[in-house]
Amino acid sequence: MSRRSLLLRTAGGIGAAAMAAVATGVVVERRVVRKRRAGSLGVARFTSLRSEPVMVKADDGVMLHAEVDEVAPYDGLPTGPAEPDQGPTLVFVHGYSLNLDCWYFQRDAFRGKHRMVFFDQRSHGRSERSSLENATIEQLGDDLRAVIDQVAPEGPLVLVGHSMGGMSIMAFAEAYPQLFDERVRAVALVSTTAGELHPHRILGKLLPDPVGDYAAPRLISALAQAPELVDSARRRGSNIGFVVADTFAFGKDVPAELVEFLDEMLAATPFEVLAQFFPGLSRHDKFAALSRIAAKPAVVICGTADRLTPISHSRTLVRLMPGIELVESPGSGHMVILEDPDRVNAELERLVSEA
């Protein structure tokens, strides 16, 4: 049997085994899901923080949904532009399959204290869909440049990126070194990586990387041929979605409404979008950008139970950026910004003071 045939057969077996495992888990967890949902207080508050939307035009014409919170005691009324002495503008960049609402705890804590920019990455949230060829980490770096140019054209910046958002910041630093050096005062990289990410390890840590790296994108691509079937399983309120969100995004037993909130964000992102960006996650290689980031005040934050971008990636980041602090959140998973917001917010406040 040829190596290619062996890989294809192995990939098929992996896909079948993974789906069978998920299906079995759903049956076992169904009662637990009902119990946890019974205690949910609802998720409406997590989408309650809003500012007047600003549409940002990316360089390929895609319109990005952005919101700006100005510096002022928030009273529900429009506020004027930030003054030069009001400190840096904080730009928050969310992760894969999420939207700007994921920053609820940070937005709530800092609203009125700092000028903040939030936006939905292309194809996510309320931003327009991207073409396949522009669904790349490099394009996300270009999009960040467009957001900065149009809603934060002057003054110092603090960039905060979670997961794929951290990758976007690295791509921005690599593509626009002069702008990065001149305007960025500090960077927070949360639950992210500069490269060597193997997404297939989420399903099987013992699966050889050559097999997993070959099989996983092809499995996603095959599922993308019938996205409506996948989306029906991922629909809002489904047991599968709830269990997957709870299992893979959190490390501890978190309130049910947090799981519901995350499940709703994930379900709102079409599977076609996930499939478009998935190959770029494993191809991501921005180690060269780390020296530029390391020249700024920076912090790396990660949960020790992160299954999507394991703590080892964050430890690699600080090893390659001498002098940069690693803040570990014991027992937290990938969504540490929701799971341990007090720790994350304290580090961001410290970082802004340094900036």
PyMOL commands that set and color helices and strands:
alter all, ss='L'
color gray80, all
select helices_A, chain A and resi 3-38+44-47+84-86+100-110+132-134+137-151+164-175+177-183+199-202+209-223+227-233+239-249+256-268+271-283+287-294+311-320+336-339+341-354
alter helices_A, ss='H'
color red, helices_A
select strands_A, chain A and resi 53-57+63-69+89-93+115-119+157-162+184-190+298-303+325-329
alter strands_A, ss='S'
color yellow, strands_A
deselect
rebuild
show_as cartoon
